Amino acid sequence: MRPSLLINFRPSQQSQPGRSRALPDPMPRKLESDATGTLKKLSRILEHFDLEHPVRSLAELTRLSGLPKTSVFRVVKVGVECDLLSAAPDGYRPSLRLFELGMIAREGFSFGDHLNRSVEALAEKLGETVLAATVEGKQLLYLAVAEPQRALRVAARAGFRRELLFGATGLMLLANLPVESWPGYLPKKLPKYTRRTIVDRAKFLRRLHQVRQAGHMIEHGEYTEELVGMAVPVSWKDSLHRRAPLVLVAVAPETRVDRKKALGIISALKRTAEGLVR
């Protein structure tokens, strides 16, 4: 506990002249530390829920979080009491309160349903998968996804997360973060997804600078074989959105996209991006 503040009181039966009494600490440091630790552990547990795993058992949460079983049990109990987690037949799931908060956060980015409508309209026009994504921690998060009505499509879902270094989506997002922050997002060893993936650190950083300067990105099979990814940033004017970059991306099989068509898709993505900030 931190040293208490000392003040002098008038002499009384409980206080003698020349002596002082400690003022009670309204928020002992240990209690404050305990609350912070519990919150951090709850956040760590919540990270392991996603669209593919909406329900997790205590055993899974213990294994994935790396926390002691007793800590997981206690923190999950706090999550349920605070209406952040709900009990399910096979374990626990995020509560509807979290869903409500997520919708509020989404609206706070000033795009709401406008983003969905824009992505859907562009996917219909291009006949290719179109998605919008942002950065969440050190991952990319898909906010909106629209797929064309044709036989060969590229599967993706809104709300899905993946590593930030993946695809045109991730590189476009990373390129639009402050340059000085880049090293903090790069692992010691860059992952290799296909034979075309850049794994040399110096070359990768040069690529990011090129993408940042060009204002768009086109990649051919660097992250998924036989797919082309085309991406542009949304140039927010306000400080809030600049801290959470948003990109628009179109993905298509290489057999459907030559360079001329890719540049045409980039132009269409840029027009849609401009429409989002008007």
Secondary structure, DSSP 4 states (H G I P E B T S, - for coil): -PPPPEE-----SS--TT--EEPPPSS-HHHHHHHHHHHHHHHHHHTT-BTTBS-B-HHHHHHHH---HHHHHHHHHHHHHTTSEEEETTEEEE-HHHHHHHHHHHHTTT-HHHHHHHHHHHHHHHTSEEEEEEEETTEEEEEEEE--SSSS-----TT-EEETTSHHHHHHHHHTS-GGGHHHH--SS----STT----HHHHHHHHHHHHHHT-EEEESSSSTTEEEEEEEE---SHHHHTS-EEEEEEEEGGG--HHHHHHHHHHHHHHHHHHT-
